Amino acid sequence: MLNIVSENAVIVFARKGCCMSHVVRRLLLALGVNPAVYEIEEADEVGVLNELEMICKSDVGNDTKLQLPAVFIGGKLFGGLDRVMATHISGELVPLLKDAGALWL
């Protein structure tokens, strides 16, 4: 799982068929980013979330409780739909995406 996160400028971990994940993906596509999307079956959700939380602990050293959709930008946990929307509205998202190499404009 660590390889998937580190190899993609932007990756969205999403519950299969989740409308919130669809919104995150559509927003990123509208900005010109083509995010990798890792869809998780309900049966696999707990295991994948546990593995992602272990990656986050090694990054920031805290006990972040992950929720889906989980967006990673530049190999680090960025947040979910609420954080993506808030940073988009404030104008901070595009510069972050450029720094991560997800946008070239």
LUMKOLLUM-705321 format. One line per field, with one value per atom (N, C-alpha, C): residue number from 1; atom name; x, y, z. Coordinates in Angstrom, 3 decimals, padded with zeros to 6 digits. Each point is the difference from the previous one (the first is absolute). Layout:
BEGIN
resi c(NUM/...)
name c(CA/...)
east c(X/...)
north c(Y/...)
up c(Z/...)
***
This chain:
BEGIN
resi c(1/1/1/2/2/2/3/3/3/4/4/4/5/5/5/6/6/6/7/7/7/8/8/8/9/9/9/10/10/10/11/11/11/12/12/12/13/13/13/14/14/14/15/15/15/16/16/16/17/17/17/18/18/18/19/19/19/20/20/20/21/21/21/22/22/22/23/23/23/24/24/24/25/25/25/26/26/26/27/27/27/28/28/28/29/29/29/30/30/30/31/31/31/32/32/32/33/33/33/34/34/34/35/35/35/36/36/36/37/37/37/38/38/38/39/39/39/40/40/40/41/41/41/42/42/42/43/43/43/44/44/44/45/45/45/46/46/46/47/47/47/48/48/48/49/49/49/50/50/50/51/51/51/52/52/52/53/53/53/54/54/54/55/55/55/56/56/56/57/57/57/58/58/58/59/59/59/60/60/60/61/61/61/62/62/62/63/63/63/64/64/64/65/65/65/66/66/66/67/67/67/68/68/68/69/69/69/70/70/70/71/71/71/72/72/72/73/73/73/74/74/74/75/75/75/76/76/76/77/77/77/78/78/78/79/79/79/80/80/80/81/81/81/82/82/82/83/83/83/84/84/84/85/85/85/86/86/86/87/87/87/88/88/88/89/89/89/90/90/90/91/91/91/92/92/92/93/93/93/94/94/94/95/95/95/96/96/96/97/97/97/98/98/98/99/99/99/100/100/100/101/101/101/102/102/102/103/103/103/104/104/104/105/105/105)
name c(N/CA/C/N/CA/C/N/CA/C/N/CA/C/N/CA/C/N/CA/C/N/CA/C/N/CA/C/N/CA/C/N/CA/C/N/CA/C/N/CA/C/N/CA/C/N/CA/C/N/CA/C/N/CA/C/N/CA/C/N/CA/C/N/CA/C/N/CA/C/N/CA/C/N/CA/C/N/CA/C/N/CA/C/N/CA/C/N/CA/C/N/CA/C/N/CA/C/N/CA/C/N/CA/C/N/CA/C/N/CA/C/N/CA/C/N/CA/C/N/CA/C/N/CA/C/N/CA/C/N/CA/C/N/CA/C/N/CA/C/N/CA/C/N/CA/C/N/CA/C/N/CA/C/N/CA/C/N/CA/C/N/CA/C/N/CA/C/N/CA/C/N/CA/C/N/CA/C/N/CA/C/N/CA/C/N/CA/C/N/CA/C/N/CA/C/N/CA/C/N/CA/C/N/CA/C/N/CA/C/N/CA/C/N/CA/C/N/CA/C/N/CA/C/N/CA/C/N/CA/C/N/CA/C/N/CA/C/N/CA/C/N/CA/C/N/CA/C/N/CA/C/N/CA/C/N/CA/C/N/CA/C/N/CA/C/N/CA/C/N/CA/C/N/CA/C/N/CA/C/N/CA/C/N/CA/C/N/CA/C/N/CA/C/N/CA/C/N/CA/C/N/CA/C/N/CA/C/N/CA/C/N/CA/C/N/CA/C/N/CA/C/N/CA/C/N/CA/C/N/CA/C/N/CA/C/N/CA/C/N/CA/C/N/CA/C/N/CA/C/N/CA/C/N/CA/C/N/CA/C/N/CA/C/N/CA/C)
east c(000.823/-000.823/000.876/001.130/000.910/000.487/000.276/000.447/-001.068/-001.243/-001.090/-000.094/000.119/-000.098/001.188/001.195/001.196/000.203/-000.542/000.210/-000.973/-001.032/-001.006/-000.011/-000.016/-000.060/-001.284/-001.102/-001.289/-000.675/-000.439/-000.761/-001.174/-001.127/-001.229/-000.343/-000.062/-000.470/-001.481/-000.813/-001.437/-000.751/-001.105/-000.922/-000.680/-000.072/-000.582/-001.435/-000.273/-001.339/-000.353/000.963/-000.262/-000.152/-001.079/-000.245/000.995/000.458/000.971/001.336/000.362/001.227/-000.133/-001.182/-000.261/000.166/-000.491/000.116/001.473/000.792/001.431/000.682/-000.269/000.620/-000.400/-001.270/-000.468/000.621/000.140/000.620/001.449/000.735/001.399/000.125/-000.876/000.014/-000.292/-000.935/-000.341/001.175/000.863/001.177/001.154/-000.151/001.053/000.868/-000.391/000.746/-000.678/000.792/-000.544/000.427/-000.789/000.427/-000.117/000.901/-000.163/-001.116/-000.839/-001.104/000.106/000.022/000.063/-001.340/-000.857/-001.323/000.073/-000.630/000.072/-001.359/-000.003/-001.215/-000.298/-001.266/-000.405/000.692/000.164/000.633/001.470/000.660/001.422/000.278/-001.052/000.155/000.819/-000.291/000.698/001.496/000.354/001.407/000.749/-000.609/000.636/000.153/-001.038/000.078/001.085/000.115/001.050/001.384/000.177/001.288/000.317/-000.997/000.200/000.300/-000.661/000.268/001.438/000.526/001.401/000.938/-000.329/000.804/-000.039/-001.180/-000.159/000.749/-000.003/000.716/001.491/000.529/001.436/000.309/-000.974/000.201/-000.038/-001.059/-000.218/000.074/000.028/000.149/-001.213/-001.194/-001.192/-000.964/-001.081/-000.988/-001.203/000.236/-001.050/-000.937/-001.300/-001.006/-000.460/000.298/-000.291/-001.457/-000.553/-001.333/000.083/-000.913/-000.039/-000.983/000.278/001.197/001.210/001.144/001.263/000.872/000.409/000.782/001.442/000.920/001.419/000.565/000.708/000.636/001.489/000.802/001.446/000.470/-000.699/000.405/-000.408/-000.743/-000.432/-001.512/-000.562/-001.442/-000.378/-000.922/-000.493/-001.296/-000.897/-001.272/-001.114/-001.216/-001.161/-000.677/-001.247/-000.766/-000.058/-000.206/-000.110/001.277/001.143/001.273/000.271/-000.292/000.200/-000.878/-001.256/-000.922/000.429/000.368/000.388/001.237/000.988/001.220/-000.242/-000.928/-000.363/-000.672/-000.945/-000.726/000.944/000.967/000.932/001.095/000.087/001.015/001.341/000.071/001.266/000.249/-001.023/000.139/000.891/-000.197/000.777/001.506/000.448/001.440/000.532/-000.792/000.424/000.142/-000.941/000.053/001.192/000.323/001.177/001.275/000.100/001.182/000.188/-001.110/000.068/000.295/-000.014/000.255/-001.225/-001.175/-001.239/-000.540/000.467/-000.403/001.242/-000.041/001.154/-000.321/-001.195/-000.397/000.494)
north c(-001.188/001.188/001.265/-000.064/001.145/000.372/-000.994/000.277/000.733/-000.408/000.642/001.472/000.291/001.378/000.822/-000.542/000.784/000.163/-000.903/000.054/000.924/000.488/000.836/001.391/001.028/001.371/000.210/-000.554/000.069/-001.354/-000.532/-001.248/000.134/-000.512/000.024/-001.438/-000.288/-001.295/000.153/-000.812/000.208/-001.303/000.118/-001.118/-000.165/-001.199/-000.261/000.527/000.871/000.545/001.181/000.541/001.110/001.313/000.722/001.265/001.082/-000.009/001.004/-000.184/-001.233/-000.285/000.488/-000.157/000.477/001.519/000.714/001.463/000.414/-000.647/000.316/-000.222/-001.120/-000.327/001.012/000.356/000.948/001.383/000.437/001.291/-000.001/-001.051/-000.087/-000.044/-000.750/-000.045/001.377/000.731/001.336/000.966/-000.235/000.840/-000.398/-001.112/-000.459/-001.102/-000.543/-001.084/-001.318/-000.989/-001.325/-000.906/-000.017/-000.750/-001.505/-000.725/-001.446/-000.246/-000.962/-000.328/-001.476/-000.270/-001.372/-000.280/-000.772/-000.303/-001.227/000.114/-001.028/-000.665/-001.311/-000.767/000.076/-000.070/000.097/-001.050/-001.204/-001.073/000.283/000.799/000.288/001.318/000.750/001.369/000.103/-000.822/000.089/-000.257/-001.013/-000.323/001.103/000.560/001.082/001.241/000.345/001.173/-000.175/-001.179/-000.255/000.176/-000.502/000.125/001.464/000.755/001.424/000.785/-000.354/000.677/-000.239/-001.185/-000.282/000.881/000.221/000.884/001.418/000.443/001.360/000.170/-001.005/000.083/000.182/-000.684/000.138/001.376/000.621/001.343/001.082/000.022/001.119/-000.379/-001.283/-000.425/000.238/000.085/000.168/-001.151/-000.004/-001.076/000.450/000.373/000.446/-001.155/000.245/-000.990/000.307/-000.885/000.218/-000.283/000.809/-000.227/000.085/-000.655/000.037/001.051/000.685/-000.104/000.622/-000.605/000.510/000.426/001.260/000.556/000.185/-000.552/000.166/000.870/001.058/000.895/000.029/-000.269/-000.005/-001.048/-001.129/-001.095/000.140/001.052/000.227/000.145/-000.433/000.134/001.469/000.352/001.375/000.141/-000.951/000.041/-000.589/000.344/-000.508/001.085/-000.237/000.928/001.394/000.084/001.308/000.825/-000.625/000.740/000.389/-000.893/000.302/001.190/-000.029/001.096/001.312/-000.049/001.219/000.636/-000.808/000.568/000.463/-000.630/000.460/001.365/000.139/001.269/001.122/-000.302/001.023/000.318/-000.795/000.235/-000.647/-000.818/-000.627/-001.344/-000.586/-001.351/-000.043/000.905/-000.017/000.126/000.932/000.051/-001.301/-000.637/-001.272/-001.078/-000.019/-000.977/000.252/001.269/000.337/-000.455/000.256/-000.408/-001.511/-000.736/-001.466/-000.570/000.866/-000.462/-000.549/000.317/-000.492/000.966/001.229/001.046/000.662/000.347/000.660/001.404/000.482/001.323/001.093)
up c(000.000/000.000/000.000/000.697/000.054/-001.396/-000.826/-001.370/-000.796/000.149/-000.732/000.386/001.277/000.491/-000.492/000.103/-000.344/-001.507/-000.802/-001.443/-000.733/000.683/-000.643/000.622/-000.857/000.506/000.796/-000.508/000.694/-000.118/001.133/-000.008/000.956/-000.443/000.796/000.350/001.294/000.458/000.287/-000.674/000.031/000.218/000.696/000.122/-001.361/-000.489/-001.315/-000.052/-001.002/-000.193/000.890/000.732/000.933/-000.760/000.272/-000.700/000.425/001.244/000.445/-000.720/-000.240/-000.744/-001.437/-000.550/-001.361/-000.065/001.008/000.047/000.056/000.848/000.110/-001.348/-000.606/-001.288/-001.068/-000.076/-001.015/000.218/001.234/000.280/-000.465/000.326/-000.401/-001.520/-000.653/-001.462/-000.598/000.589/-000.487/000.140/000.983/000.198/-000.920/-000.703/-000.906/000.560/001.128/000.633/-000.364/-000.339/-000.264/001.149/001.098/001.175/-000.208/000.615/000.074/001.006/-000.276/000.897/000.354/001.288/000.498/000.663/-000.684/000.540/000.893/001.151/001.025/000.154/-000.066/000.265/001.501/000.345/001.405/000.863/-000.514/000.766/000.305/-000.835/000.165/000.713/000.311/000.495/001.285/000.982/001.292/-000.171/-000.752/-000.207/-000.723/-001.042/-000.762/000.876/000.756/000.882/001.053/000.570/000.986/-000.608/-001.218/-000.667/-000.308/-000.458/-000.287/001.271/001.103/001.270/000.454/-000.256/000.349/-000.831/-001.273/-000.842/000.553/000.408/000.532/001.314/000.844/001.273/-000.233/-000.995/-000.265/-000.574/-000.682/-000.561/001.063/000.781/000.910/001.468/000.304/001.378/000.874/-000.608/000.829/-000.241/000.726/-000.106/-000.820/-001.234/-000.891/-000.298/000.158/-000.357/-001.409/-000.909/-001.408/-000.319/-000.879/-000.532/-001.513/-000.659/-001.450/-000.481/-001.066/-000.821/000.700/-000.217/000.539/-001.176/000.012/-001.104/000.464/-000.775/000.255/-001.114/000.380/-000.969/000.317/-001.002/000.195/000.978/000.069/000.871/001.446/000.322/001.387/000.059/001.132/000.186/-000.022/-000.872/-000.079/000.775/-000.160/000.706/-000.845/000.369/-000.706/-000.813/-000.327/-000.815/000.619/001.303/000.655/-000.148/000.173/-000.117/-001.448/-000.936/-001.410/-000.403/000.389/-000.350/000.657/001.266/000.716/-000.618/-000.357/-000.583/-001.439/-000.678/-001.348/000.085/000.904/000.156/000.422/000.866/000.477/-001.020/-001.068/-001.018/000.289/001.031/000.393/-000.681/-000.603/-000.545/-001.238/-000.932/-001.244/000.276/000.836/000.297/000.621/000.866/000.590/-001.066/-000.927/-001.080/-000.915/-000.249/-000.810/000.696/001.305/000.767/-000.009/-000.044/000.013/-001.394/-001.007/-001.356/-000.710/000.523/-000.601/-001.051/000.024/-000.964/-000.565/-001.271/-000.625/-000.463/000.242/-000.473/000.913)
***
